[in-house]
Amino acid sequence: MGLSIGGSLLGGIFGNKAAEKAKEDAKEREKLARQEMNRLKDMYSNLDTSNPYLNMENTMEDLTINQQQAQFQQQQFQQSQANILDSLRGAAGGSGIAAMAQALAQQGQLAAQKSAVSIGRQESQNQLLRQQEASRLQGLEREGEIQSRDWERDKVSTLLGMAQGETTAARQGIAAAEKAKASAWGGAISGVTGAIAGGIDSGAFGELSGLFGGGESTTESSDRRLKKNIKLIGKSPSSLRIYAFEYIDKIFGEGVYQGVMSDEIPQHAVIRYNDGYDRVDYSKIDVEFKNIN
């Protein structure tokens, strides 16, 4: 019965150690995940969400008036007037030339007015184009402002969701580790309580004391999975292999020990505990368990 209590307590210790290791592993994974998350958050925070249509140039502002046609027409008209005057200079009298000059002057005025009308039409067209382009750019700028605000809102929303997910994952990891620890100790307490309810004699207490250093015990943790630096050093009279080894977890002892592996000995000497690890009753085999260094 003492073995039952010892097994329950050792099961609790093993379970607690396993939960602690799982917790440390979860912390390491959470640390790496947080680093990657922070890197992505920095990248996301630096995304350009500015208005792409802000301060666009109105290409219609620099439109010019094409005066070449008007100037060419003016030159042609002046040359035509000069040619007419030359041809009539000798044939007509002074009054005839004067009348002709007046008529030509009137025609020049009409040509100048036509040129002015052409220039004015171009100016009106250019002004219309400038206004249309300004209106278009203004509309794009307003549209870009709305789009920029949407981008900023989406960015903040995404960052918030990422932070919330990160926090939730961390809390869940902590809660899972704490639950595992509580479950391990709960199982140990339950086992001890059950053993006590069944009654314990003085011999059982002596055996239990031996398990935790209060006396000699023939039962030791000899599961291969709990050991490291395992070396074969000999064989017993019954040909059981004898090893030198160290415990991975110093809770079972420090230094180099001599003993067997539970998976290599007769099964009647093996005690299987609820924590999944084997113990060996050395009183049933011809190998001595001892600390050799």
Secondary structure, DSSP 8 states (H G I E B T S, - for coil): -HHHHHHHHHHHHHHHHHHHHHHHHHHHHHHHHHHHHHHHHHHHHT---S-TTTT---TTTT-----HHHHHHHHHHHHHHHHHHHHHHTTS-HHHHHHHHHHHHHHHHHHHHHHHHHHHHHHHHHHHHHHHHHHHHHHHHHHHHHHHHHHHHHHHHHHHHHHHHHHHHHHHHHHHHHHHHHHHHHHHHHHHHHHHHH---HHHHHHHHHHTTSS--SEEE--GGGEEEEEEEEE-TT--EEEEEEESSGGG-SS-EEE--GGGS-GGGEEE-TTS-EEEEGGGSS---EE--
